[in-house]
Amino acid sequence: MFAIIQSGGRQVKVTPGEIVTVEQVLLVGQDGGDVLVGAPFVAGARVVGTVAGESRGPKLRVFKKKRRKGMRRTKGHRATFTRIEVKDILL
């Protein structure tokens, strides 16, 4: 069994035992080939998991410049992600 979930503006395919982040269930596929597609989400479908920890993403540099004005600005950004271990997919 697998499910396609929406997480942070992107879609991710998950199966039980994987480690991902979870927000909304969009599609559920079963082993027999049956597929449940939501409009836009599958009603009553849940992805059950436990928090496996936190990690930090890569450090990003945001550099802005206006030509001929002498304006330059550098900022940094580093996102924090939560890892979730998928236990089960319920309908």
N, C-alpha and C positions, 0 to 999 in steps of 0.2 A: 504494500500500500504506500502511496505517496500523496503529497499535497503540494500545491503551489500557493505560497503565502506572499503577502505584500509587507515589506519591511523597509522603512526609511525611503520610500519613493521608488524602490526597485522590487522586482519579483524574484523569488527564490524557490527552487524545488527542494522539498525536504522529505526524508524518510525516517522512520524510527531508528534512533541510535546516532543520528548526526548532531553536530553542534552548530547552531545558527541563531539568528535573532528573529523574533516573531511579532507580527502585528495583526494582519487580517488574512483569512483563508479565502482564496479566489477559486480554486479548483481542487477536487479530490478524485484520485484515480485508485481503483481497487485492483487486486491481483487478477480477478477474472476478466478484466478488460473494461469493466463498467466505469464511466466517468461522470461525475457530478460537476456541472458548471454553474457558478452563481451569477446572479444578475444584480449588482456586481459582485456580491459575496455569497457563499454557500450558507444558507440559514441553518443554524444549529451545529455547524461544524466547528470543532475545536482542535487545536494542536496543544497537547499537554507536554510540558517540559519543566526542567529545573534549571536554575541559574548555575552555570559552571564557572563563573568568574568574570573579571573585567580585564580589558586590555586597552592600550592606546594605539591609535592609528599613526600613520607617518606624519612627520612634521612638515607642514606646508608653509611656503613663504608667499605672502601677498605683497606684490610690489606695484606701486602706482607712480606714474611720472607724467608730468605735462611738459611737452617740449617747449623750449625757449623761455620758460618761466622760472626755472630753478627749483621747481617743486618736485620733491621725491619723498616717498613715504614707504616704509617697510613694516609690515605686521606679520605675526606668526599665528598659526592655527594648528591645533592637534586635537582630533576628535576622540572621545571615549566611547568604546563599544562594550556591550554586555554580551557574553557568550551564553547561549542557552542550549542544553542538551535535550533533544526531542525524545520523549518517552513513548507517546502514543498519539494516534490520530483518531478522533472520535467523530461519529456522524450523528 
